[in-house]
């Protein structure tokens, strides 16, 4: 059964609050094998990670979903072989951003340079903000 064609989260609408409800509404959490399934999973993960009002079960669903996305990306994309710090450096360079620019996205000008130097690690909050800003999967930053 393909995940393609399943509904995507509406950022302003209500979403199920239980793991079972989330799986019924979007899709059952299982390994991703097809590009269309990956794209759908990315859309759901992106929309869920942009929300600030997730319940514990919704957060767990998102965490498992991002791990499934990361597994797919690791098998299909070269970039996933890099550390979160290397990925962040790449994204910053590609977008002409300094460490201070990254820090402003994260709420602290000094945080960006510290992350780029490897003096600080990315938190889940940082990952959500960066994934949303760069329009990438949060899974890229989980290693």
N, C-alpha and C positions, 0 to 999 in steps of 0.2 A: 504494500500500500504506500503510495507516494504522499509526501507531505505537501506537494505543490497544490495550489488552489485553496489551501486552508485560509481561514480568516486571519488578518493581521490585527494587532491591538489598536484600538482607537484611544489616543492619548487622553482624551477628555471623557471617554465613556467608562462605565463600570466593567471590571474584569472579574472573573471568578476568584474567590478567595481561597479555595482549596486546591491541592495538587491534582486531585481527580477532576475537578471542574476545569482547571487550566488545560489538562490533557484532552478533555472532551471538546473544549472550545477551540483549541489551537491544534495540537497534535500530541500523540504519545511520545514521550521521551525515549528515543532509541537512536542507535548510530545513524549518521547521515552518510548516504552513499551517492546521491545524485546532486548535480549543480542546482537544479530547481528547488530541491529540499533545503539545500544550504542557503539559498537566497531567501526562502521563506523563513527559515530559522533566524537568519540575520535580521530580517525585518521585525520579527517578534522580539528578539533580544534587544534591538535598538530602541524600540518603542517602550518595552518594559524598563530598560535601564534609564530612560529619560524621566520616569516617574519618581516622585519622592515619597509616595504614600503606600509603598508596597508592604503587604503583610509578611510575616515570617515564611509562610508557605509559598507566597509569590516570589520572595527572594530566593528560597530554595530552588524553585522551578527555574528561575533565571540562572542561578549558579550551575545547575546541571545542564541547562541548555547551552551556556557558554562553554562548558567543558566538551560537550558534543561538537560544538562549532570548532573549538580548538583542535580536537582530534581530526576533524575533516581537513582543516587548514594545514595541519602538520603533514598530512599525507599528500595534499594537493598544491600547497603554496610554499615556495622557497622561503619567504619572509618569516614564516613561523619557526624557522630554525634559529632565529636570533633571540637574544635576551630582551626582556622588556625595555631595558635601558637603551639598547641598540635600536630598537624599533622607535622609541621616543625620539632619539637623536635623528633618525632618518626622517620621521614625520616633521620634526621642527625644521630641519634643513630644507626639505622639499617645499615647505610653506614659508621659507624666509623668516623664521622666528628665532629669537634669542631665548636664552634661559629665563630672562626676566619676563618675556612675553608668555612663556609657559606658566610661570609663576602667577601672572595676573589671571590666567584662566583658572588656576587652582586656588586663587585667593590669597597668595603670599608671594611677593616678588622674589624673595630669597629661596623659595622652595624649588622653582624651576631649575636654576643652576645646580642646586644640590642634587636633584634627581639625575641630571645629565652627567654629573661627576661620579655618580654611584654612591654618594654620601647618605642618601635617603632612599627608601624603598617606596614603591607605589602602594597606596592603600586602596581599598575598594572604592572609596569616594573619589580618589584621584582618577582611578581607572574609568569610572562612570563619566566623569567630566571630560576626560581626554577622548574617550571613545565617541562621545556625543559631539564634541568640538570637531574632531577630525573625520567624523562619519565612518568609523571603522568598528569592527567587532571588539567588544571588551575582551574577548578571548585572546586577542593578540598580546595582551599584557599579562596573561596568566601563564607562568612557567614554574 
